[in-house]
């Protein structure tokens, strides 16, 4: 049997071989970030109004065209900004004869306020829509007419993508356990290529939604096995940093997507470009190793030994013979040690009061963080300014968020650090919409964008921390179940997130206020969870229930009562008996903050 953990000690914490495998898996998972965030540009929203066939004889951009358009489309005043704009979903019932009789120039706004159009019949856009294509040449918004009565279909498309991610995590997780991480990774890359190309050739909205959801399912097949393979050869002392660096690659993909979208203004071409790298990546199959721990679980020790020898050769080290000749040792479990052979389920996470309380607080944090993260990431066009620059900066701020959170969390501890970052996110989100029109001059809009990015910074750091903290809070026996259930709640947050945008029809700042309020509540919830830094982590379900419980308060007469009890049951002096009664009892509790 191969002593895998022993071999890692000789290979070095993060040697040349580990770096090669790690960087390669990071590159292979890069398209995941493209697909996760692509809807910002695939579904880019632009100004629109009803198409008016009656004015097709006029040359766009001329005074006659502008005059005829003003006479054909109602003008509406935004209740918040007080700006006048074309109605998007209605038109006046005009004819060629009535348009021929109008006098130009025609001040439609003044005519509207004076009641010139009162009583004029309007109708819906029965001849289709006109879209402003000056920035985005095409998107599913413009191609499939996802406007007016079909507006909510924009949110539905992104929600179904997240449903695909959720289902893919379940299905491909089981497949990964059966056939291995490597095969699952490359099956995911191949399917992602096929489904991604199919999305680019979608003939209608339904086809687009179905195949985007299938792309979402493949992200779990690519990212999770890639994460495992990339970090498994890294020594435990470097594993937290390795897990963080792969998240930074996600942020790099975030920034690359902004550049690609800036260069490619057609949604179908953009979808092809973010899908086709997989056609190259699948040829990396011979270069990627299988998960050594998975191989060991299947009894394939010789393959693990071969991986270790290759790693040692590349790293320039020699592995001692005992690494490859270690025999399996049968460990006898004493009667007083925990035995647990039953299968654990999500019910075990809420079976006892303290575990249930912690699980609810953990699930709430995962849901909120994902909801706010994607809410901010996918709605950069609502911030004003340049969509591409805003999106790019949204990726940039993630890198310091990941790095600073790792340093600070081991100094201040989990609850304070996580709550602090979520508070930063809350303040950024709540303040953001009030630093631009109509509350402040539009020239101050960069302040609004800055606050939105501060909010993104805080929530991204929270995303990084909650995973580490969750794994520490759950006892070993149900740790995988706990992290898996938490991830499911994260996906629920992603499913809900697109619909928060609809609340801006009630009040413009409302989506950001919702994001901020939820982040604030998540911060408060974090303060109710126990500290794990430096604590002995729970192993059994009983440990998990006791972990973080507050010690019961002693009654005022506790010391006197305890002394009398000790004197009654001991022949020693009172102080000696008391010391023997208290100090020898193991303290298994950690006081929650």
Secondary structure, DSSP 4 states (H G I P E B T S, - for coil): ---HHHHHHHH-TT-HHHHHHHHHHHHHTHHHHHHHHTHHHHT----EEE--GGGTTSPTTSHHHHHHHHHHS-EEE-TTT--EEE-SS-EE---HHHHHT--SS--HHHHHHTTTTTT--EE--TT-EEE--SS-SB-HHHHTT--GGGTTHHHHHHHHHHHHHHHHHHHHHHHHHHH-HHHHHHHHHHHHHHHHHHHHT-SSHHHHHHHHHHHHHHHHHHHHHHHHHHHHTS-HHHHHHHHHHHHHHHHHHHHHHHHHHHH--BHHHHHHHHHHHHHHHGGGGGGSPPPHHHHHHTT-HHHHHHHHHHHHHHHT----THHHHPPP-PPPPPTTS----SPP-GGGGSSSHHHHHHHHHHHHHHHHHHHHHHHHHTTGGGG-S-HHHHHHHHHHHHHHHHHHHHHHHHHH-HHHHHHHHHHHHHHHHHHHGGGSTTTS-GGGHHHHHHHHHHHHHHHHHHHHHHHHHHHHHS-GGGHHHHHHHHHHHHHHHHHHHHHHGGGGGT-TTHHHHHHHHHHHHHHHHHHTSPP-TTS----SHHHHHHTTPPPPPPPTTHHHHHHHHHHHH-SS-HHHHHHHHHTTS--------
